[in-house]
C-alpha cells in the first residue's frame, strides 16, 4: 500500500511539474493522466475495487479514452516523447483485450500490462518536460505543435 501511494504522489508531483514548466503538449499529457486517475477513483466508488482476474468495464472505458487522447497528442506534438506515453497506453488497452480474449490469463500478467505502463508514462512526461525546458533555454520559444497538417 505504501508503494502505491508513493507512486501516486510521484505521478502527481510530475504532473504539477509539467503544468508549471512544460509547454502545451506536456500540460495536456499531464491533464490526461490526472483525469484518468480521477476517473479511476470515481470508477472504484461506483463499482468497488477491481479484481485482476476479470476485466473491469470502467477501467476499459477510461483506458480507451486515454489511449485516444494520448495518441492524438503524440501524432500532433512537435516532440518525440509523447509517442512513448501513447505506446504505454496502447499496452494497457491490449492488456484488457488479451484478458477479454483469454480469461485464463494469469492475473499478474494482466496487472503488469494494465498498471505498470503508468510508471513509463510518468517517466516519459518528466523527461519530456525537462527536455522542453532545456530546449527553451537553448533556442527560446518554439512551436509546440507540428506545422504540417496536410496529412490530417
C-alpha positions in Angstrom: 0.0 0.0 0.0 2.9 2.4 0.8 4.4 1.7 -2.7 1.1 2.6 -4.4 0.8 5.9 -2.5 4.4 6.7 -3.2 3.8 6.2 -6.9 0.6 8.2 -6.9 2.4 11.1 -5.1 5.3 10.9 -7.5 3.0 11.0 -10.5 1.1 14.0 -9.1 4.4 15.8 -8.5 5.5 15.1 -12.1 2.1 16.4 -13.4 2.4 19.6 -11.3 6.0 20.0 -12.7 4.7 19.5 -16.2 1.9 22.1 -15.7 4.3 24.7 -14.3 7.3 24.1 -16.7 6.0 22.3 -19.7 4.5 23.5 -23.0 1.0 22.7 -24.2 1.8 19.0 -25.0 3.3 18.4 -21.6 0.3 20.1 -19.9 -2.2 18.1 -22.0 -0.5 14.7 -21.2 -0.4 15.7 -17.5 -4.1 16.5 -17.7 -5.0 13.2 -19.4 -3.0 11.3 -16.7 -4.6 13.2 -13.9 -8.1 12.9 -15.4 -7.6 9.2 -15.8 -6.6 8.9 -12.1 -9.7 10.9 -11.1 -12.0 8.8 -13.3 -10.4 5.7 -11.8 -11.3 6.9 -8.2 -14.9 7.6 -9.4 -14.9 4.1 -11.0 -13.9 2.5 -7.8 -16.5 4.4 -5.8 -19.2 3.2 -8.2 -18.1 -0.4 -8.8 -15.7 -1.3 -5.9 -12.2 -2.5 -6.0 -11.1 -4.3 -9.2 -10.3 -8.0 -9.4 -7.3 -8.6 -11.7 -8.8 -11.9 -12.9 -11.7 -10.0 -14.5 -11.9 -7.1 -17.0 -13.3 -4.0 -15.2 -15.5 -2.3 -17.8 -14.9 1.1 -16.2 -11.2 0.7 -16.5 -11.5 -0.4 -20.1 -13.5 2.8 -21.0 -11.1 5.1 -19.1 -8.1 3.4 -20.7 -9.5 3.5 -24.2 -10.4 7.2 -23.8 -6.8 7.9 -22.5 -5.3 6.0 -25.4 -7.3 8.0 -28.0 -6.4 11.3 -26.3 -2.7 10.4 -25.9 -2.4 9.2 -29.5 -3.9 12.5 -30.7 -1.3 14.4 -28.7 1.5 12.2 -29.8 0.6 12.5 -33.5 0.4 16.3 -33.4 3.0 17.4 -30.8 6.4 18.7 -32.0 8.1 16.3 -29.6 9.1 12.6 -29.7 8.4 11.6 -26.1 4.6 11.6 -26.3 5.0 8.5 -28.6 6.3 6.6 -25.5 3.4 7.7 -23.4 0.9 6.7 -26.2 2.7 3.3 -26.7 2.5 2.6 -23.0 -1.3 3.3 -23.1 -1.7 1.0 -26.0 -0.1 -1.7 -23.9 -2.7 -1.0 -21.2 -5.6 -1.4 -23.7 -4.0 -4.5 -25.2 -3.9 -5.9 -21.6 -7.7 -5.5 -21.4 -8.2 -7.0 -24.9 -6.0 -10.0 -24.0 -8.0 -10.6 -20.9 -11.3 -10.5 -22.8 -9.9 -12.9 -25.4 -8.4 -15.4 -22.9 -10.0 -15.4 -19.4 -7.5 -17.9 -18.1 -4.6 -15.5 -18.4 -2.5 -15.2 -15.3 -3.8 -12.3 -13.2 -0.2 -11.0 -12.6 0.3 -10.6 -16.4 -2.9 -8.6 -16.6 -1.9 -6.5 -13.7 1.5 -5.8 -15.2 0.0 -4.8 -18.6 -2.6 -2.5 -17.2 -0.8 -0.9 -14.2 3.0 -0.7 -14.9 2.7 1.4 -18.1 1.6 4.4 -15.9 5.1 4.5 -14.5 6.6 4.6 -18.0 4.2 7.4 -18.9 5.1 9.4 -15.8 8.8 8.9 -16.5 8.4 10.0 -20.2 6.4 13.1 -19.1 9.2 14.0 -16.6 11.9 13.5 -19.2 9.9 15.3 -21.9 9.2 18.3 -19.6 12.9 18.6 -18.7 13.8 18.4 -22.4 11.3 21.1 -23.2 12.8 23.4 -20.5 16.3 22.8 -21.8 15.2 23.4 -25.4 13.5 26.6 -24.5 16.7 27.8 -22.7 18.8 26.9 -25.7 16.6 28.2 -28.6 13.8 30.2 -26.9 10.1 29.7 -27.6 9.3 27.2 -30.4 6.2 25.7 -31.8 4.5 23.1 -29.6 2.7 21.5 -32.4 3.8 20.3 -35.9 3.0 22.8 -38.6 2.4 20.4 -41.5 -1.2 19.3 -41.1 -1.6 18.3 -44.8 -1.9 14.7 -43.8 -4.7 15.3 -41.2 
